[in-house]
């Protein structure tokens, strides 16, 4: 039995402990904001937080989550008011939007540990999150905006 906290609610999982967290979130809990991308942890679409750290849900096994706190895009804020989400809308980051939940989760983890990141910090933190539409400049601008740069890095 794996007891964990998902978005502020206590949960219990009594299945295959090798099952990826991504499938537990999407299939068991019906939280579909976390996306399946590559299944290899290389694209970042499945990024969630475990105890505040950005991790790939497709590579995180349920058996490693005992007493852990998991936050998904649905749990980042109930009404989309997290500073990163607000900046994302202001800068109009998404095109297709498929990668955006993973991008937002990676960016919010970065800002939690580095409140005022330099461009190099952003580049390093966001490197593993792929955007097929190539909105990387807008992503960087939104992160800077969320960090308090009112110009949004433009």
Helices and strands as residue ranges (DSSP letters): E 2-6, E 9-13, H 21-23, I 24-28, E 47-50, E 53-56, G 62-64, E 69-71, H 73-76, H 83-91, H 100-113, H 119-126, H 136-146
